[in-house]
Amino acid sequence: MPSAPALVVTDLFAGYERSFVLQGVSLTVTPGDAPLGVVGESGAGKTTLLRAMQGVVKPDRGSVTWNGRAVHRVGRDKKLFASSVRRVLQGDLTEPERARTVTKLVEEGLKDARKAGRTVNRSVEELLDVVALPRHVAQRQGYTLSGGERQRVILARAIAGRPDILLLDEPLTALDPAMRGDIAANIAEITQDLGTAVVLVSHDLELVARMTDEAIFLAGGKIVARGPVFATLASGEHPELRELAAAAPLAVQRIP
């Protein structure tokens, strides 16, 4: 079978109201790649980058392409692109979704995978295990769940769809740090097994370090460094990186 298309960001300038949030960012994400983190202070452009990769934000200059086509105008391949590249936000279930059971919600992802010719040899219960939800939750309706439980259902549904690339934007904000670490390890394991590349945006440096071996560091809309999270922060090569390192003194062993 032919390999799945890469998502290619080339010299990207993008933003809002004629103000560039991203300036000259280039990045390639290929299905099967190891998980990649995106780190930076608030306003550095992390979420804007993911929105551009999904086709929600249109480039002012440069390009974001998938299968050789600009992602904001994939045309007749829109559904195929949506099943291949999925973004999970820190948001919530919609009102109609809250009326459905967790089983129905996760099954939607499994059905999407089958429609796209992808197979996921895992049950709803096994997918709930990945996001650390008890199996009895499967019969509950969305409106009975806590915010953290809803976040995890959304994540399980996305994984069930077996995308080629999974864009995670602060996916576990409603959970305590200890639980985030366990779920991150599970996600890394299952996505590697499925051949799904993961791009993770989070302010939680411990989470990014737990889930990825490498991250890109954004400052002023530009990529200023790339490497393992805490080793790169400890290098202190850029002022913004030193500020991030100062916020995590217990994790960063050496700060110049």
N, C-alpha and C positions, 0 to 999 in steps of 0.2 A: 504494500500500500504506500502511496506517496506520503511524504512527511507533511505535517501540518504547517501552515504558513507562520512565519515569525511576525511579531509586531515591532515595527521599526520606527523609531523617533529620530529625525534628522534635523539638526540645527534649529530646534524648535523655539520660536518666540510666540508667546501666547499670554493672554490676560483678559482684563475686563476694562471697558470704557477707555480704550486706547492707552492703557497703562500695562506694560509688560510685567507679568509676574514671573514668567520663565524667559530666560535669555540665552539662546544658543545651546539648549540641552539636546544631547544625542544619546541614544540608548537602544539596544536591541534585546528583545525578549523572545526566546525560541522555546516552543513546547519541549518539555523534558529538561530544561535548565534547572539548576539548583535555585532554591528560593532566594530572592533578592530583597533587601530592605531599602526603604527610602527614609532618610533621617534629616532633620533640620528643625530650626526654631519655627514657631508660629509665623505664618506669612512668607515662609521660604519658597513656597510653590509646590509642596508635596501633593495636596489634593488636586490642584490645578493640573499637575502632570498626569495623575490618574484619570481625570475627567477628559483630558486631551487624548489619552490612550484609548478611552472608550468611545471617543467621537462626540462627546457632549460639548467640549470646548473646541472651537475651530482655530487652527493656527493662524496667526497674523503673518508669520514668516516661517519658512521651513515646512516640515511635513510629518505626519504620522500615517504610516501605511500598513496595510494587512493584505497579504496576497497581491501585492503590487498596486493596491487601490487606496486612496485616501479614506481613512476610517469615518470621516464625517459625511461621506457620500458613497457608501458601498452599494447603494441602489438595490438591485434585485437580490443581492447577497446579504441583505440586512439581517434576516433571521439566522442565516448561517454564521454571520459574524457574532451575533448576540449569543449564540450557543457556544461559540469558540472562545470568546473573550467575555468573561463575566466579572462584574464589579460588585463587591459586597460593602455596603455602607454601614456606618454606625447607627443608622436609622431604625425604624420599627416596622412591624407588619401594618398593612393597610387595614381599614375597617372591614372590607369583605374577607380578607385573609384571617382576621381574628375570629371569624365565625367558623372557620374550618378546624378540623382536628390536626394535630401535629403529623399524624400519619398521612393525611391528605396533602399537607403542605410539602412534605419530603418526597412523597410519591410524584408530585409535579416535576421535581427535578429528575427523577428516574425516567419519567415519560419523555421529558425533553431530551434526555440522553439517547433514548431509544429512537426517537424521531430523527435525531442527527446521525444515526448509525453508530452510536457509541454504546458500549456495554459497561455496566457497573455491577460486578458480581458481589454486591453487598445488599443486605436487607435494610429496611427502615430502622430496625432496632440496632443493627451494626453501625449505621451512620450516626445514630444518636449516641452510641458509645464513643465515637470519635470526638464529639463535642461535649462529652461528659454529662449527658442528660440521662437520668434513669429511664429504663425502658417503659415503665408504666406511664410516663409522660405522653407516650404515643397516642393515647386515646383522649387526651385533654384538648380542649379548644384553645385557640390562640389567646382569647381575651382572659383566660384564667392564668396565664403565664406571667412571670415577672419580666422586667425589662431585660435582664441578663439571659433568661431562658429564651425569650423571643430572639435575641441576637444569635444565640446558638442554633435555633431552628433555621433561621435565615442562612446561616453558614452551612448547616447540614444539607439544606436544599441546594445550595450552590455547588457543593462538592458532589452531590448526587447527579447533577447535570453533566459531570465529567468534562468541564471545559478544558481547552488546550492551555489557556492562560487565565489565572484567577487574580484579580486585582482587589486587594483587601485594604480598605480605608478605615483604620481604627475599628477593627471588627469586634473587639472584646472589651470595650470601654466600661461596660456595666458589671464586670466581674472583678473579684479580688485578685491581686497579683499572683498568688500561689496557684489559683485555678487557671489563670491565663497561661502560665508556663506549661502545665500538664496538657492543656488543649493544643497549644502551639506544637508540642512534640508530636501529638497525634496527627495534626494536620500535615506537618512536614512528612510524616511517614506515609500517610495515605496518598498525598499528592505525588510523592515520588513514585509510589507504586502505580498510580494512574498515568504518570507521565505528564502531569499538569505543572506548568511553571507558575510560581507564585511571586507576586510583587506586593510587599507588605509596607504600608505606611502606618506609622504609629509614633506617638510621643513617648511610649513606654520603651525605653532603651533595652531593658532586660528582656522584654518580649521579642524585640527585633534580634537581639543577640542569641536568644534561645532558638529562634526559628530559622535564622539565616546564618550562613558563613561569611556573607559579604553584603555590604550596603553601599549605596551612593549617598553622599552628603550634599545637601542643597544649602546654599547661602546666597542671598541676593538674587535668586532665580537661576543660579548657575551651579553646575556640579563642581565642587571644590575638592572633593576627595572621594576615594573608593577603596573599600577594604573591610576587614572585620571591624565590628562596631567599636569595641572598647580599645583595641590596639590602635585604631585610627584616631580615636578621640585623645588617647594618651600622647600621641605624637605632637599635639598642639601646633600643627602647622598652619592653622587658619584661626583668626580671632573668634569667629562664630563657633568653631569646634571647641575652643577652650571654654567658651561659655556653656556649651552643652556638657562638657566634661565636668565643669564645676558643679553642675546640677546633679551629678551622679558620682560623688566622691568615693563611695564605698565600692563601686564597680570598677572605676578607673584607678589602676594601681599607681600610675606615675603620671603626674601632670607637671610639665616644665614650668 
